[in-house]
Amino acid sequence: MPIELRLYDRLFTLPDMGNIEEGKSYKDYINPASLVENQSCMAEAMLANARPGESFQFLRTAYFHVDKSSEAGKPVFNRIVSLKDSYTKKANK
């Protein structure tokens, strides 16, 4: 069945917002991928009746929480925890 996923990520691209370069503002560090909405995902039919507030682990991906805007037969899931965090590895390079 089709579902919608909302993949939230860090709001800023700078790991430490206390280190903003002179002449720039926080707006220069907004992560354009801080919210990715994917409406073309498929899931098992049992998720059609998922209720707001319920959480699920999607295999090898992340934990998702049913959004309060979900409707019966049209669930929306928000990623709450990724199972793999590459941000820390990139920041340490």
Beta strands, then each sheet from edge to edge (+ up, - down):
strand 1: 2-8
strand 2: 35-42
strand 3: 55-58
strand 4: 62-66
strand 5: 76-82
sheet 1: 2+ 1- 5- 4+ 3-
end
